[in-house]
Amino acid sequence: MEYKIIYKGPFEKMESFEKKLNALATSGWRIVTSYSGGAYLILGRSKH
C-alpha cells in the first residue's frame, strides 16, 4: 500500500480541492483517514 497526504491550501477554493480529490479517486486513491482540525486527508492505494 502506498500513502499520500493531501492538504487543502488556505486560499484554495473548495471546488478546486474537490476536483483534485476526484482526480485522485479516479486514479485509484481512497481515503484512509481524515482530520478536519488540521484540514488534511491521508489517501491510500494498492501497489501493483
C-alpha positions, -999 to +999 in steps of 0.1 A: +000+000+000+013+035-008+001+066+010-003+103+002-012+132+025-034+159+010-039+194+024-064+220+014-045+252+008-055+282+029-066+301-002-077+271-023-114+272-032-135+242-022-144+234-058-107+232-067-100+209-038-129+187-048-116+185-084-082+174-070-098+147-049-120+134-077-089+132-100-071+112-073-101+089-068-103+080-105-066+070-104-072+046-075-067+066-044-091+061-015-094+080+019-078+061+047-083+087+074-091+124+076-086+152+102-107+183+098-089+203+125-057+203+105-076+200+072-057+170+058-066+136+043-045+105+042-051+086+010-040+050+002-040+028-028-028-007-035+006-010-050+007-031-082 
